[in-house]
Amino acid sequence: MLARIGEFRAFHLAQLGKRARKFPWGDVLRRDVPLKVEVSTNKKSKIYHAGAAAQRIETALVETFGATISKDAALTLKLRIDDNNCQFSIDTSGEGLHKRGHKSAVGKAPMRENLAALFLRDCGFDGVEPVVDPMCGSGTFVIEAAEIALGLVPGRSRSFAFEQMASFDAAAYEALKAELTPQHIDMQGLSFFGSDRNAGAVDMATNNAERAGVAGCTRFKVQAISDLMPPEGPPGLVIVNPPYGARIGNKKLLFALYGALGKTLMERFSGWRVGIVTSEAGLAKATGLTFLPQGAPVAHGGLKIRLFKTARLR
Ligand SMILES: C[S@@+](CC[C@H](N)C(=O)[O-])C[C@H]1O[C@@H](n2cnc3c(N)ncnc32)[C@H](O)[C@@H]1O
């Protein structure tokens, strides 16, 4: 998330440098926190050389504010020059927002946590029903569902770049976090299941769930799709992100795998809803399941993926 901190007009580099020297950097930046500067400009602007513009800003920051510039800095100042208007922003997030701070291990093609949350919501996940992911990889859907059910806020275990800003109020942030932390965590009756035929993936998912504090209501086991059975209790949601062509495996085998998945679900998961996240409509179709109208495509790992969801299976 970018926070706009100010803007001014500049038509040439000398003017940019001069105005940058007068900018109230101390309102948002700390001298002791290293910073990197990133500049983008466009054809509508007289300043066309992003590298030279960055240099002017860096010099102004060092000479007038005493900042330390470093390529590896955790805090980034962004300058966007559009139609000679210089807009300054701070990247307040730092690492991508999908990183919750629990996963030390990921598989070959992990689902991003924020997308997993989005797809669960789109499937109408109510936080109470059981969830099954029969190709769970690093466990993203299962862990995310458990966190939602327990009211654990995303990002609680990580830091953000905004904590490095001069305007950061640590006490207010701690109070906000305390307010959002559930007082009693009741895992009774909650069950979130993941399985995968790859034992390494199952170990990863188990460890990731432990770190996320949801081990008490998640279960992971090594199992191929062909052995999948519904857990005891009421029906819920099967959500799965099977391998897809461009990332893993061979197309023909994939069609067979999706076919086997669909058959297992139709034969054994009566009353359950299904959400399948994949890059290809043809693969989803190969399951033989009847899908509700499709959602919007979402960019993920250089591909467009979509959620294909069903009503309750008969
Ligand atoms: C795209 S990955 C899933 C990634 C996962 N959503 C995550 O966030 O890490 C697909 C997974 O399907 C598993 N898989 C492939 N064929 C399977 C089968 N026949 N039975 C069970 N799991 C299978 C793979 O081992 C892999 O972990």
Ligand as a Chemical Component Dictionary entry (heavy atoms), coordinates in Angstrom:
data_LIG
# 
_chem_comp.id                   LIG 
_chem_comp.type                 NON-POLYMER 
_chem_comp.pdbx_formal_charge   0 
_chem_comp.three_letter_code    LIG 
# 
loop_
_chem_comp_atom.comp_id 
_chem_comp_atom.atom_id 
_chem_comp_atom.alt_atom_id 
_chem_comp_atom.type_symbol 
_chem_comp_atom.charge 
_chem_comp_atom.model_Cartn_x 
_chem_comp_atom.model_Cartn_y 
_chem_comp_atom.model_Cartn_z 
_chem_comp_atom.pdbx_ordinal 
LIG C1  C1  C 0  -0.741 -26.371 -7.187 1  
LIG S1  S1  S 1  -0.266 -27.406 -5.871 2  
LIG C2  C2  C 0  -1.281 -26.878 -4.556 3  
LIG C3  C3  C 0  -0.668 -25.722 -3.843 4  
LIG C4  C4  C 0  -1.362 -25.351 -2.565 5  
LIG N1  N1  N 0  -2.682 -24.770 -2.799 6  
LIG C5  C5  C 0  -0.486 -24.416 -1.754 7  
LIG O1  O1  O 0  -0.919 -23.318 -1.441 8  
LIG O2  O2  O -1 0.676  -24.762 -1.448 9  
LIG C6  C6  C 0  -0.967 -28.947 -6.303 10 
LIG C7  C7  C 0  -0.698 -30.071 -5.289 11 
LIG O3  O3  O 0  -1.416 -31.220 -5.743 12 
LIG C8  C8  C 0  -0.716 -32.374 -5.291 13 
LIG N2  N2  N 0  -1.196 -33.537 -6.076 14 
LIG C9  C9  C 0  -1.021 -33.782 -7.388 15 
LIG N3  N3  N 0  -1.638 -34.924 -7.745 16 
LIG C10 C10 C 0  -2.227 -35.413 -6.639 17 
LIG C11 C11 C 0  -3.013 -36.573 -6.348 18 
LIG N4  N4  N 0  -3.309 -37.445 -7.303 19 
LIG N5  N5  N 0  -3.459 -36.741 -5.092 20 
LIG C12 C12 C 0  -3.172 -35.854 -4.116 21 
LIG N6  N6  N 0  -2.407 -34.757 -4.312 22 
LIG C13 C13 C 0  -1.938 -34.543 -5.549 23 
LIG C14 C14 C 0  0.738  -31.974 -5.510 24 
LIG O4  O4  O 0  1.596  -32.766 -4.684 25 
LIG C15 C15 C 0  0.739  -30.492 -5.142 26 
LIG O5  O5  O 0  1.149  -30.297 -3.807 27 
# 
loop_
_chem_comp_bond.comp_id 
_chem_comp_bond.atom_id_1 
_chem_comp_bond.atom_id_2 
_chem_comp_bond.value_order 
_chem_comp_bond.pdbx_ordinal 
LIG C1  S1  SING 1  
LIG S1  C2  SING 2  
LIG S1  C6  SING 3  
LIG C2  C3  SING 4  
LIG C3  C4  SING 5  
LIG C4  N1  SING 6  
LIG C4  C5  SING 7  
LIG C5  O1  DOUB 8  
LIG C5  O2  SING 9  
LIG C6  C7  SING 10 
LIG C7  O3  SING 11 
LIG C7  C15 SING 12 
LIG O3  C8  SING 13 
LIG C8  N2  SING 14 
LIG C8  C14 SING 15 
LIG N2  C9  SING 16 
LIG N2  C13 SING 17 
LIG C9  N3  DOUB 18 
LIG N3  C10 SING 19 
LIG C10 C11 SING 20 
LIG C10 C13 DOUB 21 
LIG C11 N4  SING 22 
LIG C11 N5  DOUB 23 
LIG N5  C12 SING 24 
LIG C12 N6  DOUB 25 
LIG N6  C13 SING 26 
LIG C14 O4  SING 27 
LIG C14 C15 SING 28 
LIG C15 O5  SING 29 
# 
